Amino acid sequence: MAKALSGIPFLIFRGVARLLSLLPLRLLFVISDLLRPLLYHVVRYRRNVVRQNLLRSFTEKSHGEIVRIERAYYRHLCDMFMEVIHIMHASPEKAKRMSHFRNIDLINSYFDQGRSVVLAAGHLGNWEVFNTLSMLLKHRVIAAYKPTSNKRFERFINTNRSRFGCVPVSMYDVARTAIEMNNNGQPFFLVLFADQTPSKGEIRYWLDFLNQDTPVFLGPEKIARKVNQPVVFGQVYKPRRGYYEVEFEVIAENPKDTHPYEITQRHVAALERTIRCSPELWLWSHRRWKYTRPNPPSGHGDS
């Protein structure tokens, strides 16, 4: 998307997004309802990618069940796009009303102990709601992002993500930032989305995930072990349109006491469990399985 939105297209996108953001969320959902059949039936946005991902992930499901999940996913995708536009210019109070973090006291209790927290999150529901955490937590909230070649679009997105106090940090600088803050005694809450595909040269570890041999990021585990701060996973629920609930699950209290890859195995297992409960909420249009493991061993989960 970032590559396509450069020059005039970017200016048009920014202008349209600004105008749409003036509408109440309920009207944006009317637009979402009109957009979904266009995206699904006419444009057929990544339909082949979504269908292939679903078929390989849920081999036990019938064709009808796969199609139902697929259609629900496109409805959610259109809703999420409108929610992002809404949250870009929403007041802090309106933005906070879009989500509820069930056990936020758990995270704040770590701050009271002088401890930081690493969140191993997935692209579930509307992950932009995590940017509102800075209004609820005592910690300094920092969120890793992947830099793009379109710096204008990148600045636009990061400016909106930082509106409520969250600090976007490049994924290439986030480990150094976390270690410096830890050494300086500054408790932080680090948001890491670790469920997309590492570049081919960065692949170091594979796991069985959704019935497929899958390369996984080791960032959450590596950073957590360096600073020895708790790791949590965010389980996402969507009780209704435009509203999400998140519950934090402790993955590792003291990362240095865990075995190599144990933290990675735990948060990937938590992500799969959450996806299986609400499959339409995950980012199926991402080409998650574009690499094939060379010489796979008989067992999964080996590096």
C-alpha positions as CSV (number, residue, x, y, z in Angstrom):
1,M,0.0,0.0,0.0
2,A,2.8,2.4,0.9
3,K,4.4,2.1,-2.5
4,A,1.2,2.9,-4.3
5,L,0.5,6.0,-2.2
6,S,3.1,8.4,-3.4
7,G,2.8,11.8,-5.0
8,I,-0.7,12.8,-6.1
9,P,-2.3,9.5,-5.0
10,F,-1.0,10.1,-1.5
11,L,-2.4,13.7,-1.4
12,I,-5.8,12.3,-2.6
13,F,-5.7,9.5,0.0
14,R,-4.9,12.0,2.8
15,G,-7.7,14.4,1.7
16,V,-10.3,11.7,1.4
17,A,-9.3,10.1,4.7
18,R,-9.6,13.5,6.4
19,L,-13.0,14.1,5.0
20,L,-14.2,10.6,5.9
21,S,-12.9,11.0,9.4
22,L,-15.4,13.8,10.0
23,L,-18.2,11.3,9.7
24,P,-19.5,9.4,12.7
25,L,-18.4,5.8,12.9
26,R,-21.9,4.4,12.2
27,L,-21.9,6.2,8.8
28,L,-18.4,4.9,8.1
29,F,-19.8,1.4,8.6
30,V,-22.4,2.1,5.9
31,I,-19.6,2.9,3.6
32,S,-17.9,-0.3,4.7
33,D,-21.0,-2.3,3.8
34,L,-20.9,-0.7,0.3
35,L,-17.1,-1.2,-0.1
36,R,-17.1,-4.9,0.9
37,P,-18.9,-6.4,-2.2
38,L,-16.7,-4.1,-4.4
39,L,-13.5,-5.3,-2.8
40,Y,-14.6,-9.0,-2.7
41,H,-16.5,-9.5,-5.9
42,V,-15.2,-6.8,-8.3
43,V,-11.7,-5.9,-7.4
44,R,-11.2,-9.4,-5.8
45,Y,-8.5,-8.0,-3.6
46,R,-6.0,-10.8,-2.9
47,R,-8.8,-13.4,-3.1
48,N,-6.4,-16.1,-4.2
49,V,-4.0,-15.4,-1.3
50,V,-6.8,-15.4,1.3
51,R,-8.5,-18.6,0.0
52,Q,-5.2,-20.5,-0.2
53,N,-4.2,-19.4,3.3
54,L,-7.5,-20.5,4.7
55,L,-7.5,-23.8,2.9
56,R,-4.0,-24.7,4.1
57,S,-4.7,-23.5,7.7
58,F,-8.0,-25.2,8.2
59,T,-7.7,-28.5,6.4
60,E,-10.5,-29.9,8.6
61,K,-13.1,-27.4,7.5
62,S,-15.6,-27.8,4.6
63,H,-15.6,-25.6,1.5
64,G,-18.7,-23.9,2.9
65,E,-17.0,-23.1,6.2
66,I,-14.0,-21.7,4.4
67,V,-16.1,-19.4,2.3
68,R,-18.0,-18.2,5.4
69,I,-14.7,-17.3,7.1
70,E,-13.5,-15.6,3.9
71,R,-16.5,-13.4,3.6
72,A,-16.5,-12.5,7.3
73,Y,-12.8,-11.6,6.9
74,Y,-13.5,-9.2,4.0
75,R,-16.3,-7.6,6.1
76,H,-13.9,-7.2,9.0
77,L,-11.2,-5.8,6.7
78,C,-13.5,-3.1,5.3
79,D,-14.7,-2.2,8.8
80,M,-11.1,-2.0,10.0
81,F,-10.1,0.4,7.2
82,M,-13.0,2.7,8.3
83,E,-12.0,2.3,12.0
84,V,-8.5,3.4,11.2
85,I,-9.7,6.5,9.3
86,H,-12.0,7.2,12.3
87,I,-9.2,6.9,14.9
88,M,-6.8,9.0,12.9
89,H,-8.7,12.2,13.9
90,A,-10.8,11.0,16.8
91,S,-10.5,12.7,20.2
92,P,-8.7,10.8,22.9
93,E,-12.0,9.9,24.6
94,K,-13.6,8.6,21.3
95,A,-10.5,6.6,20.6
96,K,-10.5,5.0,24.0
97,R,-14.2,4.0,23.6
98,M,-13.2,1.7,20.7
99,S,-11.5,-0.7,23.0
100,H,-11.3,-2.1,26.5
101,F,-8.2,-3.7,28.0
102,R,-9.6,-6.2,30.5
103,N,-6.7,-6.6,32.9
104,I,-4.8,-3.4,32.4
105,D,-4.0,-3.5,36.2
106,L,-1.7,-6.4,35.5
107,I,0.5,-4.3,33.3
108,N,0.5,-1.3,35.6
109,S,1.5,-3.6,38.5
110,Y,4.7,-4.3,36.6
111,F,5.4,-0.6,36.5
112,D,4.9,-0.4,40.3
113,Q,7.6,-3.1,40.5
114,G,9.9,-1.0,38.3
115,R,9.6,-3.6,35.5
116,S,9.0,-3.2,31.8
117,V,6.8,-5.3,29.6
118,V,7.3,-6.8,26.1
119,L,4.0,-7.4,24.2
120,A,4.2,-10.1,21.5
121,A,1.1,-9.2,19.5
122,G,-0.5,-10.4,16.3
123,H,-2.3,-8.7,13.5
124,L,-5.7,-9.5,15.0
125,G,-8.8,-7.3,15.1
126,N,-7.7,-3.7,14.8
127,W,-4.1,-3.5,16.0
128,E,-4.2,0.3,15.9
129,V,-6.2,0.3,19.2
130,F,-2.9,-0.6,20.9
131,N,-1.8,3.0,20.2
132,T,-4.3,4.1,22.9
133,L,-2.5,2.2,25.6
134,S,-0.3,5.2,26.3
135,M,-3.4,6.8,27.8
136,L,-4.0,3.9,30.1
137,L,-0.5,2.7,31.2
138,K,2.0,4.2,33.5
139,H,4.8,2.9,31.2
140,R,6.2,4.7,28.3
141,V,4.7,2.9,25.3
142,I,6.9,2.3,22.3
143,A,5.8,0.4,19.2
144,A,8.1,-1.1,16.5
145,Y,7.3,-0.5,12.9
146,K,8.8,-1.6,9.6
147,P,10.2,1.3,7.6
148,T,9.0,1.7,4.1
149,S,10.6,3.3,1.0
150,N,7.7,5.9,1.0
151,K,8.9,8.2,3.8
152,R,6.0,10.6,3.3
153,F,3.4,7.9,3.9
154,E,5.5,6.5,6.8
155,R,5.6,9.9,8.5
156,F,1.8,10.3,8.0
157,I,1.1,6.9,9.6
158,N,3.6,7.4,12.5
159,T,2.2,10.9,13.2
160,N,-1.3,9.5,13.6
161,R,0.0,6.6,15.7
162,S,1.8,8.9,18.1
163,R,-1.2,11.2,18.7
164,F,-2.0,9.7,22.0
165,G,1.6,9.4,23.3
166,C,2.8,6.1,21.7
167,V,6.4,6.4,20.4
168,P,6.9,4.6,17.0
169,V,10.5,3.2,16.7
170,S,12.0,1.5,13.6
171,M,12.2,-2.3,14.0
172,Y,15.9,-1.9,13.3
173,D,16.4,0.4,16.3
174,V,13.9,-1.0,18.8
175,A,16.3,-3.5,20.5
176,R,18.8,-0.7,21.1
177,T,16.1,1.6,22.4
178,A,14.7,-1.0,24.8
179,I,18.1,-1.9,26.2
180,E,19.0,1.8,26.7
181,M,15.7,2.5,28.5
182,N,16.2,-0.7,30.6
183,N,19.7,0.4,31.6
184,N,18.5,3.8,32.5
185,G,15.8,2.5,34.7
186,Q,12.9,3.7,32.5
187,P,10.0,1.2,32.5
188,F,8.6,0.7,29.0
189,F,5.8,-1.2,27.3
190,L,7.1,-2.5,24.0
191,V,4.6,-3.4,21.3
192,L,6.0,-6.0,18.8
193,F,3.9,-7.5,16.0
194,A,5.7,-10.8,15.4
195,D,3.3,-12.7,13.2
196,Q,4.4,-11.6,9.7
197,T,7.1,-13.1,7.5
198,P,10.8,-12.4,8.1
199,S,12.8,-11.5,5.0
200,K,14.5,-14.5,3.6
201,G,17.9,-13.6,4.9
202,E,16.5,-13.1,8.5
203,I,14.9,-16.5,8.8
204,R,16.5,-18.3,11.8
205,Y,13.7,-20.4,13.2
206,W,10.6,-22.4,11.9
207,L,7.5,-23.6,13.8
208,D,4.4,-25.6,12.9
209,F,1.8,-22.8,12.8
210,L,-1.8,-23.3,11.5
211,N,-0.8,-26.7,10.0
212,Q,2.1,-25.2,8.1
213,D,5.9,-25.0,8.4
214,T,6.3,-21.3,9.2
215,P,9.3,-19.0,9.6
216,V,8.9,-16.8,12.7
217,F,10.4,-13.6,14.1
218,L,12.6,-14.1,17.2
219,G,12.5,-10.4,18.1
220,P,10.2,-10.6,21.2
221,E,12.2,-13.4,22.7
222,K,15.7,-11.8,22.0
223,I,14.7,-8.5,23.4
224,A,13.0,-9.9,26.4
225,R,15.9,-12.2,27.3
226,K,18.3,-9.2,26.9
227,V,16.4,-7.0,29.4
228,N,14.8,-9.9,31.4
229,Q,11.4,-8.3,31.5
230,P,8.0,-10.0,31.4
231,V,6.5,-11.0,28.0
232,V,2.7,-10.9,27.5
233,F,0.4,-11.8,24.6
234,G,-2.7,-9.8,23.8
235,Q,-5.7,-11.9,23.1
236,V,-8.2,-9.9,21.0
237,Y,-12.0,-10.2,21.0
238,K,-14.5,-8.3,18.9
239,P,-17.9,-8.3,20.7
240,R,-19.4,-5.9,18.1
241,R,-18.5,-3.7,15.2
242,G,-16.1,-0.9,16.1
243,Y,-15.3,-2.3,19.5
244,Y,-12.5,-4.6,20.7
245,E,-11.5,-6.2,24.0
246,V,-8.0,-7.3,24.8
247,E,-6.8,-9.5,27.6
248,F,-3.2,-9.9,28.4
249,E,-1.7,-13.3,29.0
250,V,1.7,-13.7,30.7
251,I,4.0,-15.7,28.4
252,A,7.2,-15.4,30.5
253,E,7.7,-13.7,33.9
254,N,11.5,-14.0,33.8
255,P,12.7,-14.7,30.3
256,K,16.2,-15.6,31.3
257,D,14.8,-18.6,33.1
258,T,13.3,-20.0,29.9
259,H,14.9,-22.3,27.4
260,P,15.9,-21.1,23.9
261,Y,12.9,-20.6,21.7
262,E,10.5,-21.3,24.5
263,I,9.0,-17.8,24.6
264,T,8.6,-17.9,20.8
265,Q,6.8,-21.2,20.9
266,R,4.5,-19.9,23.6
267,H,3.4,-16.7,22.0
268,V,3.0,-18.4,18.6
269,A,0.8,-21.1,20.2
270,A,-1.2,-18.3,21.9
271,L,-1.7,-16.6,18.6
272,E,-2.9,-19.8,16.9
273,R,-5.3,-20.5,19.7
274,T,-6.8,-17.0,19.3
275,I,-7.0,-17.2,15.5
276,R,-8.8,-20.5,15.7
277,C,-11.4,-18.9,18.0
278,S,-12.1,-16.0,15.7
279,P,-10.4,-16.7,12.4
280,E,-12.0,-13.8,10.5
281,L,-10.1,-11.3,12.7
282,W,-6.6,-12.2,11.5
283,L,-4.8,-10.7,8.5
284,W,-5.3,-13.4,5.9
285,S,-4.5,-11.2,2.9
286,H,-0.8,-11.2,4.0
287,R,1.4,-13.6,2.0
288,R,2.5,-15.3,5.2
289,W,3.8,-18.6,3.7
290,K,5.8,-17.4,0.7
291,Y,8.9,-19.3,1.7
292,T,9.4,-23.0,1.8
293,R,11.7,-24.5,4.4
294,P,14.8,-26.1,2.8
295,N,15.4,-29.7,3.9
296,P,12.7,-29.7,6.6
297,P,13.4,-32.2,9.4
298,S,10.9,-34.9,10.5
299,G,9.9,-32.8,13.5
300,H,8.7,-29.2,13.6
301,G,10.1,-26.3,15.6
302,D,13.8,-26.8,14.8
303,S,16.0,-23.9,13.9
